């Protein structure tokens, strides 16, 4: 028997890989990609073997022995390890910090009890193999052309499926998947969706279409046991279709043949904590790595994707008409609030339209992307407002709970009986959230069945799907919701959408705000009129309440004109030197005092030469204080992605050497500035 050296990636903040001894012979030599249990300080932790060598620069007697290798689990593939290595290098993070969170938590504990149980359970369910689809509906000509183009694609083939809302993109995905599964008997397909509440409807469609195919789902609402079971099904190749949110891009899929990214424009694909990766971008790289097709679907593509399609880097397939015969895009109308003064947040025109739908037994949706009762309460006497003591934000009034709550740090307090400053007892809510709109509707339409869907009303596990099922059954007359209801849902009886208070996004300092607002309005408008209009039924319409009716963004929404709107924005971005014509990274710092954070960023700015790289001055973040911590940021820009990456690699090494007590983090390709 002899020793070999295991190089193991651990989830640690600075160093990525550590060497351990292992007693082995040729027959028992561990494999790259296996999980191993090792001592690390006072703890025992699980890491991933990234190399097996015969010697090391460290004296053998100074190395610790690995404790165990998880031989009952097939090794992670070299392609998967390469994906993790690319993400670590691109986003400037240690390898273990990227690779280990991609493995279920129950596989990263010292004991193997949960793993052994999951393997046995999975073996009992290994009876699904037939990939023959059932109930294949007929497609229109454009859908069929798109499905055939995707299903027959060979090699790396990035495709934008650009289709208006209701054009049947999901059916194109499913029929393209059927072609891929038929062509590749052991192949796997990954379908990504931006939000958890979009998975149940698509999961039901997949199970109904492919009853003989094992389906795995991966998202954060699963229990740790469920996640491990589904991850193992994908890792062992038994799950032919994997459906999930952004974390699913890091799933082990050894026989991957096709990646589908639904609603590719959605900012939810960008992780906002820890490793701030873009699941969409990693999916494109993974498809390139494996030489397989990748599909990006959207009615309002991101400007980056649209730019790639315009330049010919991506193939573009178009669905310009709705899939259901005689189902047309809703008529979008602008309601000028300077002329039609709102009462309880609703204009007379919108109230009349709601009344008409109630009389016809049709459904309506009111969209307001602000939960709670009111954004703030105030005192008319002295001007006091309910600001958060720990954040530069207001505390939102939640009337039903008799509380003020900060949506940034979760601080809660009872509603004061009088003004804390002057003692005035007449405190008033300012603005409207979904709860206040719901209260007003109940007074206006006492006979209506009203349902509110937002983060407050769907906290309990499974409650969001219960709420959507209620809408689909037709047991709701008026639905009020935030962005949770804006995309992906197919409400058959919905003929009216009212959009409340969209104007705030028009004046945001974020240059992406108009792009996001347009996408949001088009997506929520697309919930109306998705079935054929029946005799006597109402024509579907969307009413947008605004004080700026002449704004060109609203004109583009009225005309359903994404092409012209995107073209104008790209021209502006190019003239201003902004993405996708420029590449960015942001260094953020946190400290108890803002001056300390700015001081650190200034030192970081000056610590390395940066020829050809633009480093802007450090500034406070727009939300400067969160949970008693002040935050500042430093924007780094370059017209060359390779040049920016080379600089960041050198810069990060220097910053780690500084050993500052300031907490800092780097985000590459930021989506919020």
C-alpha positions in Angstrom: 0.0 0.0 0.0 1.2 3.5 -0.7 0.0 7.1 -0.3 -1.6 9.3 -2.9 -2.4 13.0 -2.6 -6.0 14.1 -2.9 -6.5 17.8 -3.9 -9.8 18.7 -2.4 -11.9 21.9 -3.0 -13.6 23.1 0.2 -16.1 25.8 0.8 -13.8 28.4 2.4 -13.6 32.1 1.8 -10.0 32.5 0.7 -8.2 29.3 -0.3 -9.9 27.0 -2.8 -8.0 23.7 -2.7 -6.2 21.7 0.1 -4.0 18.6 -0.1 -4.7 15.5 2.0 -3.1 12.0 2.2 -4.9 8.9 1.3 -3.7 5.3 1.6 -4.4 3.5 -1.7 -3.4 1.1 -4.3 -4.2 1.0 -8.0 -7.6 -0.6 -7.4 -8.7 1.7 -4.7 -7.3 5.0 -6.0 -10.0 7.7 -5.6 -11.4 9.4 -8.7 -11.6 13.1 -9.6 -15.1 14.3 -8.9 -15.8 12.1 -5.9 -16.8 13.6 -2.5 -14.5 13.1 0.4 -14.8 13.7 4.2 -11.7 15.5 5.6 -10.7 17.2 8.8 -10.6 21.0 8.6 -9.6 22.7 11.8 -11.8 21.4 14.6 -14.5 20.2 12.1 -15.0 17.4 9.7 -16.2 18.7 6.3 -17.0 17.4 2.9 -15.1 18.5 -0.2 -14.8 17.6 -3.9 -11.7 15.8 -5.2 -10.4 17.9 -8.1 -7.1 16.1 -8.6 -5.3 12.9 -7.5 -1.4 13.1 -7.6 1.5 11.2 -6.3 3.5 14.0 -4.7 3.2 17.5 -3.4 5.4 20.4 -2.4 4.2 20.0 1.2 6.1 17.4 3.3 4.0 14.2 3.5 4.2 14.1 7.3 2.6 17.6 7.5 -0.5 16.5 5.6 -3.7 15.3 7.3 -5.3 12.1 6.2 -8.7 12.2 4.4 -11.2 10.4 6.5 -13.5 8.8 3.8 -14.4 8.9 0.1 -18.1 8.6 -0.9 -17.7 5.7 -3.2 -21.4 4.9 -3.3 -21.9 8.1 -5.3 -20.8 8.4 -9.0 -18.1 11.1 -9.4 -19.1 14.5 -10.6 -18.1 14.7 -14.3 -15.1 16.6 -15.5 -17.5 18.8 -17.5 -19.3 19.7 -14.3 -16.0 20.5 -12.6 -15.0 22.7 -15.6 -18.3 24.6 -15.3 -17.6 25.2 -11.6 -14.0 26.3 -12.4 -15.2 28.7 -15.1 -17.8 30.3 -12.7 -15.2 30.6 -10.0 -12.7 32.3 -12.4 -15.2 34.5 -14.1 -16.9 35.7 -10.9 -13.6 35.9 -9.0 -14.5 33.4 -6.2 -12.7 30.4 -4.7 -13.5 27.1 -6.5 -15.0 25.4 -3.4 -17.3 28.4 -2.8 -18.8 27.8 -6.2 -18.7 24.0 -6.4 -19.9 22.9 -3.0 -23.1 24.9 -2.8 -24.1 23.3 -6.1 -24.2 20.0 -4.2 -27.2 19.3 -1.9 -26.6 20.1 1.8 -27.4 16.5 2.8 -24.4 15.3 0.7 -22.1 17.7 2.5 -22.6 16.4 6.1 -20.3 13.8 7.8 -22.9 11.1 7.9 -24.1 9.1 4.8 -27.4 8.0 6.3 -29.5 10.4 4.2 -27.5 9.5 1.0 -27.9 5.8 1.5 -31.7 6.2 2.0 -32.0 8.4 -1.0 -30.2 5.9 -3.2 -32.5 3.1 -2.1 -35.6 5.2 -2.6 -34.5 6.3 -6.1 -33.8 2.6 -7.0 -37.4 1.7 -6.2 -38.7 4.4 -8.5 -36.5 3.4 -11.4 -39.4 2.4 -13.6 -39.9 5.4 -15.9 -38.1 5.1 -19.3 -40.6 5.6 -22.1 -40.0 9.1 -23.6 -42.9 8.9 -26.1 -45.1 12.0 -25.6 -48.9 11.9 -25.4 -51.5 14.4 -26.4 -49.4 16.4 -28.8 -51.6 19.4 -29.9 -51.3 20.7 -33.4 -49.0 23.7 -33.8 -49.5 26.7 -36.0 -47.0 27.2 -38.8 -44.7 29.5 -36.9 -44.7 27.2 -33.8 -44.0 24.1 -35.9 -41.1 25.8 -37.6 -39.6 26.9 -34.3 -40.1 23.5 -32.7 -38.4 21.7 -35.6 -35.5 24.2 -35.7 -34.8 23.7 -32.0 -35.4 19.9 -32.0 -33.2 19.3 -34.9 -30.3 21.6 -33.9 -26.9 20.0 -33.6 -23.9 21.3 -31.7 -23.7 24.7 -30.0 -26.7 26.6 -31.4 -27.9 29.6 -29.3 -31.4 30.5 -30.3 -33.7 33.4 -29.2 -37.3 32.3 -29.3 -39.0 35.7 -29.5 -42.7 35.4 -29.1 -45.5 37.7 -28.0 -47.3 36.7 -24.8 -49.6 33.9 -25.4 -47.9 32.8 -28.6 -47.3 29.3 -27.3 -43.6 29.3 -26.5 -44.1 26.6 -23.8 -45.7 24.3 -26.4 -42.7 24.9 -28.7 -40.4 23.9 -25.8 -42.3 20.7 -25.2 -42.4 19.6 -28.7 -38.8 20.4 -29.3 -38.0 18.4 -26.1 -39.9 15.4 -27.6 -37.7 15.5 -30.7 -34.5 15.7 -28.6 -35.5 12.8 -26.3 -36.5 10.7 -29.3 -33.1 11.3 -31.0 -31.0 10.8 -27.8 -32.3 7.8 -25.9 -30.3 8.6 -22.7 -30.3 12.4 -23.2 -31.3 14.9 -20.6 -32.9 18.3 -20.9 -32.7 21.3 -18.5 -35.5 23.8 -18.4 -35.0 27.0 -16.3 -37.7 29.3 -15.1 -37.1 32.5 -13.2 -39.4 32.0 -10.2 -40.6 29.2 -8.0 -44.3 29.9 -8.5 -43.9 29.3 -12.2 -42.7 25.7 -11.7 -46.0 23.9 -10.7 -47.9 24.8 -13.9 -45.0 23.8 -16.2 -44.3 20.7 -14.1 -47.9 19.6 -14.6 -47.7 20.2 -18.3 -44.4 18.2 -18.6 -45.8 15.2 -16.5 -49.0 15.1 -18.6 -47.0 15.3 -21.9 -44.2 12.8 -20.9 -45.8 10.3 -18.4 -43.0 7.8 -19.0 -40.2 10.2 -18.3 -38.7 10.8 -14.9 -38.8 14.5 -14.0 -36.7 16.2 -11.4 -37.4 19.7 -10.0 -34.8 21.8 -8.3 -35.7 25.0 -6.4 -35.3 26.5 -3.0 -38.7 25.6 -1.7 -37.8 21.9 -1.7 -36.8 20.3 1.6 -33.2 19.2 1.9 -34.3 15.6 1.5 -36.4 16.4 -1.6 -33.6 18.4 -3.1 -31.1 15.6 -2.6 -33.4 13.0 -4.1 -34.1 15.1 -7.2 -30.4 16.1 -7.6 -29.4 12.4 -7.4 -32.0 11.5 -10.1 -30.4 14.1 -12.4 -26.8 13.1 -11.4 -27.4 9.5 -12.2 -29.0 10.3 -15.5 -32.4 8.8 -14.5 -34.2 12.1 -14.6 -34.5 12.9 -18.3 -36.0 16.3 -17.8 -34.9 18.7 -15.0 -37.0 21.8 -14.2 -35.7 24.4 -11.9 -34.9 28.0 -11.0 -31.4 29.5 -11.2 -29.7 27.1 -8.9 -30.5 24.2 -11.3 -27.9 25.5 -13.7 -25.3 24.0 -11.3 -27.0 20.6 -11.2 -25.0 17.6 -12.3 -26.4 16.5 -15.6 -24.0 14.0 -17.3 -26.1 13.5 -20.5 -27.3 17.0 -21.1 -28.6 17.6 -24.7 -30.6 20.8 -24.5 -31.0 23.8 -22.3 -34.2 26.0 -22.3 -34.2 29.3 -20.5 -37.8 30.6 -20.2 -38.4 34.3 -19.6 -34.6 34.8 -20.2 -34.9 38.6 -19.5 -35.9 38.1 -15.9 -33.5 39.7 -13.4 -34.3 36.8 -11.0 -31.7 34.7 -13.0 -29.0 36.8 -11.3 -28.1 35.6 -7.8 -27.9 38.6 -5.5 -26.1 37.1 -2.5 -22.9 35.2 -2.1 -21.7 34.0 -5.5 -23.5 36.6 -7.7 -23.7 34.5 -10.8 -26.1 34.8 -13.8 -27.8 31.5 -14.4 -28.6 32.6 -17.9 -25.0 33.4 -18.8 -23.7 30.2 -17.2 -26.3 28.2 -19.2 -25.0 29.7 -22.4 -21.4 28.9 -21.4 -22.5 25.3 -20.4 -24.1 24.8 -23.8 -21.0 26.1 -25.6 -18.9 23.8 -23.4 -21.0 20.7 -24.2 -21.6 21.7 -27.9 -25.4 21.5 -27.4 -28.3 23.8 -28.3 -29.6 26.5 -25.9 -32.9 28.3 -26.2 -33.7 31.7 -24.7 -37.4 32.4 -24.7 -39.0 35.8 -24.1 -41.7 38.2 -25.3 -39.3 41.0 -24.1 -35.8 39.8 -24.5 -33.0 41.4 -22.5 -31.1 44.0 -24.4 -28.0 41.8 -24.2 -29.8 38.9 -25.9 -31.5 41.2 -28.4 -28.2 42.7 -29.3 -26.7 39.2 -29.9 -29.7 38.3 -32.1 -29.4 41.5 -34.1 -25.7 40.9 -34.7 -26.2 37.3 -35.8 -24.5 35.7 -32.8 -27.8 34.1 -31.8 -30.4 32.7 -34.2 -33.8 34.4 -33.9 -37.1 32.5 -34.2 -40.3 34.6 -34.1 -43.8 33.9 -32.9 -45.7 37.1 -33.8 -49.3 35.8 -33.3 -51.1 34.2 -30.3 -51.3 30.4 -30.4 -55.0 30.2 -29.8 -57.1 30.9 -32.9 -59.0 34.2 -32.6 -57.1 35.1 -29.5 -55.6 38.6 -30.0 -53.3 40.8 -28.1 -55.2 43.0 -25.7 -55.9 46.6 -26.6 -53.7 48.8 -24.4 -55.2 52.2 -23.4 -53.5 55.0 -21.4 -55.6 56.6 -18.6 -54.4 60.2 -18.0 -54.6 60.7 -14.2 -54.4 64.5 -14.6 -57.9 64.3 -16.3 -59.4 61.2 -14.7 -58.6 61.8 -11.0 -58.3 58.5 -9.1 -60.4 57.6 -6.1 -59.0 54.9 -3.8 -56.3 54.6 -6.5 -58.7 53.8 -9.3 -59.7 56.1 -12.1 -63.4 56.2 -13.2 -62.5 54.5 -16.5 -60.9 51.6 -14.7 -63.8 51.3 -12.2 -66.2 51.2 -15.1 -64.2 48.5 -16.8 -64.1 46.4 -13.6 -67.9 46.7 -13.3 -68.4 45.6 -16.8 -66.3 42.4 -16.2 -68.2 41.6 -13.1 -71.5 41.8 -14.9 -70.2 39.5 -17.6 -68.7 37.0 -15.2 -65.1 37.6 -16.5 -62.0 38.1 -14.4 -59.9 41.2 -13.9 -56.3 41.7 -12.7 -55.0 44.8 -10.9 -51.2 45.0 -10.9 -49.4 47.1 -8.3 -45.8 46.2 -7.6 -45.9 47.4 -4.0 -47.0 45.2 -1.2 -48.3 46.3 2.2 -51.1 48.7 3.0 -49.2 52.0 2.4 -45.5 52.7 1.7 -45.3 55.1 4.7 -47.4 56.9 7.4 -46.8 60.5 8.2 -47.7 63.4 10.4 -49.2 66.5 8.7 -48.4 68.7 11.6 -44.6 68.3 11.8 -43.7 66.2 8.7 -42.6 63.1 10.6 -42.5 59.9 8.4 -42.2 56.3 9.4 -38.6 55.8 8.4 -36.6 52.7 9.5 -34.2 53.2 12.4 -31.8 50.7 10.8 -32.1 51.5 7.1 -32.4 54.4 4.7 -35.9 53.3 3.9 -39.4 53.8 5.1 -41.3 51.4 7.2 -44.3 50.1 5.3 -47.7 50.1 6.9 -49.3 46.6 7.2 -52.7 47.6 8.5 -54.2 44.1 9.1 -51.3 43.1 11.3 -51.2 46.5 13.1 -47.5 46.8 12.3 -44.9 48.8 10.5 -42.4 46.6 8.7 -39.1 47.4 6.9 -38.9 45.3 3.8 -35.1 45.5 3.8 -34.1 44.5 7.4 -37.5 43.0 8.5 -37.6 45.3 11.6 -41.2 45.5 12.9 -42.9 47.8 15.3 -46.4 48.6 16.4 -48.2 51.5 14.7 -47.7 54.5 17.0 -50.8 55.9 18.6 -49.5 59.4 18.1 -46.6 61.2 16.3 -43.3 60.4 18.1 -42.1 64.0 17.4 -45.1 66.3 18.1 -47.7 64.1 19.7 -50.3 64.6 16.9 -52.8 61.6 16.9 -53.9 62.1 13.3 -51.3 60.0 11.4 -52.1 59.3 7.8 -51.0 56.7 5.3 -49.3 58.0 2.2 -49.5 56.1 -1.1 -51.0 52.7 -1.7 -49.9 49.1 -1.5 -51.8 46.0 -2.5 -53.5 45.7 0.9 -55.0 49.2 0.7 -56.2 48.6 -2.9 -57.8 45.4 -1.7 -59.6 47.3 1.0 -60.8 49.9 -1.4 -62.1 47.3 -3.9 -64.0 45.5 -1.2 -65.9 48.7 -0.4 -66.5 49.5 -4.1 -67.5 46.0 -5.1 -68.9 44.2 -2.1 -70.3 41.5 -4.2 -67.0 40.6 -5.9 -64.8 37.7 -5.0 -61.4 39.5 -4.5 -58.1 37.8 -4.0 -54.7 39.3 -3.3 -51.5 37.5 -4.2 -48.2 38.9 -3.0 -45.3 38.0 -0.8 -47.4 38.7 2.4 -50.4 36.6 1.4 -48.3 33.6 0.3 -45.8 33.1 3.1 -47.0 29.6 3.9 -45.5 26.8 1.8 -47.9 25.9 -1.0 -50.1 28.9 -0.4 -49.1 30.6 -3.7 -50.1 27.6 -5.7 -53.4 27.3 -3.8 -54.1 30.9 -4.7 -53.3 30.5 -8.4 -55.5 27.3 -8.5 -58.4 29.4 -7.1 -58.0 31.8 -9.9 -57.7 29.1 -12.5 -60.9 27.5 -11.2 -62.8 30.8 -11.8 -63.5 31.3 -8.1 -62.0 34.9 -8.2 -63.5 37.9 -9.9 -60.8 40.5 -9.2 -57.1 39.5 -8.6 -54.7 42.0 -7.1 -51.1 41.2 -7.3 -47.4 42.2 -7.5 -44.9 40.8 -10.0 -45.8 37.3 -8.8 -48.8 37.4 -11.1 -47.1 39.2 -14.0 -45.7 36.4 -16.0 -46.1 32.8 -17.0 -49.7 32.3 -15.8 -52.5 31.3 -18.2 -55.7 32.8 -16.8 -58.4 31.6 -19.2 -61.2 34.0 -18.1 -59.1 37.1 -17.6 -60.1 39.9 -20.0 -59.0 43.1 -18.1 -55.7 44.2 -16.7 -55.4 47.5 -14.7 -51.9 48.8 -14.0 -51.6 51.1 -11.1 -48.8 53.5 -10.4 -46.1 52.5 -12.8 -44.6 56.0 -13.1 -42.0 55.7 -10.3 -39.8 53.6 -12.5 -39.6 56.4 -15.1 -37.3 58.4 -12.8 -35.0 55.8 -11.4 -31.3 56.4 -11.4 -30.8 52.8 -12.7 -30.3 52.9 -16.4 -32.0 49.5 -16.7 -35.2 50.8 -15.1 -37.0 51.6 -18.4 -36.1 48.3 -19.9 -37.5 46.5 -16.8 -40.6 48.6 -16.7 -41.4 47.9 -20.3 -40.9 44.2 -19.9 -43.0 44.2 -16.7 -45.9 46.0 -18.4 -45.8 43.8 -21.5 -45.7 40.7 -19.4 -48.6 41.6 -17.1 -50.6 42.9 -20.1 -50.1 39.6 -21.7 -52.2 37.9 -19.0 -55.4 39.2 -20.7 -57.2 37.7 -23.7 -55.3 34.4 -23.9 -58.3 32.5 -25.1 -60.6 33.1 -28.1 -63.2 35.8 -27.6 -66.7 34.3 -27.3 -69.9 35.8 -28.6 -71.0 38.4 -26.2 -67.7 38.4 -24.3 -65.6 41.5 -23.7 -62.7 42.3 -25.8 -59.5 42.1 -23.7 -58.0 45.4 -22.7 -55.2 46.8 -20.5 -55.6 50.2 -18.8 -52.4 51.9 -17.7 -52.9 54.7 -15.2 -50.2 57.4 -15.5 -49.5 61.1 -15.1 -47.1 61.0 -18.0 -49.2 59.7 -21.0 -46.9 61.2 -23.6 -43.8 59.2 -22.4 -42.5 57.2 -25.3 -42.3 54.0 -23.2 -46.1 54.0 -22.8 -46.4 54.6 -26.6 -44.4 51.5 -27.2 -46.6 49.5 -24.8 -49.7 50.7 -26.5 -48.4 49.5 -29.9 -46.9 46.2 -28.5 -43.7 47.5 -30.2 -40.8 45.8 -28.5 -38.6 46.0 -31.7 -38.6 49.8 -32.0 -38.3 50.3 -28.2 -35.4 47.9 -27.9 -33.7 49.5 -30.9 -34.0 53.0 -29.4 -32.6 51.8 -26.0 -29.7 50.1 -27.7 -28.9 53.3 -29.6 -28.9 55.2 -26.3 -26.7 52.6 -24.6 -24.2 52.7 -27.4 -24.0 56.5 -27.3 -23.7 56.5 -23.5 -21.1 53.7 -23.4 -23.3 51.3 -21.3 -23.8 47.5 -21.5 -24.0 45.6 -23.8 -21.3 47.8 -25.3 -19.3 48.0 -22.1 -18.4 45.5 -19.4 -18.7 46.3 -15.7 -17.9 45.1 -12.2 -18.8 46.6 -8.8 -16.8 46.5 -5.6 -19.0 47.0 -2.6 -18.0 47.7 0.9 -19.9 47.6 4.2 -19.0 49.3 7.5 -20.6 50.7 10.6 -19.8 54.2 9.3 -20.0 55.3 5.7 -16.7 57.1 5.9 -14.9 53.8 6.6 -16.5 52.1 3.6 -15.6 55.0 1.3 -12.0 55.1 2.7 -11.6 51.4 2.0 -12.9 51.8 -1.6 -10.5 54.7 -2.2 -7.6 52.6 -1.1 -8.8 49.8 -3.3 -9.1 52.2 -6.2 -5.4 53.2 -5.9 -3.8 49.9 -5.0 -3.0 48.6 -8.5 -2.3 50.3 -11.9 -5.4 50.2 -14.2 -4.4 51.3 -17.6 -7.3 50.8 -20.0 -9.7 50.2 -17.1 -12.0 53.0 -15.9 -12.4 53.0 -12.1 -15.0 55.6 -11.0 -14.9 57.4 -7.7 -16.4 55.5 -4.7 -20.0 56.6 -3.8 -22.6 55.6 -1.3 -25.1 53.0 -2.6 -28.6 54.3 -3.3 -29.9 52.3 -0.3 -27.0 53.5 1.8 -27.8 51.9 5.2 -29.3 48.5 5.7 -29.6 46.8 9.2 -27.3 49.4 10.8 -24.6 48.9 8.2 -23.5 51.6 5.8 -22.7 50.6 2.2 -20.7 52.2 -0.6 -19.6 51.0 -4.1 -16.9 51.4 -6.7 -17.8 50.9 -10.4 -15.2 49.4 -12.7 -15.6 49.5 -16.5 -13.9 48.4 -19.7 -14.9 48.0 -23.4 -13.0 44.7 -23.4 -14.3 41.7 -21.3 -10.9 39.9 -21.4 -9.1 43.1 -20.2 -11.6 43.6 -17.4 -11.2 39.9 -16.3 -7.4 40.2 -16.3 -7.5 43.3 -14.2 -10.0 41.8 -11.8 -7.9 38.7 -11.2 -4.9 40.9 -10.3 -7.0 43.3 -8.3 -8.7 40.6 -6.2 -5.3 39.1 -5.2 -4.1 42.5 -4.1 -7.3 43.3 -2.1 -7.1 39.9 -0.3 -3.5 40.9 0.7 -4.8 44.1 2.3 -6.5 42.1 5.0 -8.9 44.9 5.8 -11.6 44.5 8.5 -14.1 46.1 6.1 -16.5 43.5 4.6 -16.3 43.7 0.9 -17.6 41.8 -2.2 -17.3 42.0 -5.9 -20.1 41.6 -8.5 -19.2 41.0 -12.1 -21.8 42.0 -14.7 -24.0 43.8 -12.1 -27.7 44.2 -12.8 -28.3 46.9 -10.2 -26.1 50.0 -10.0 
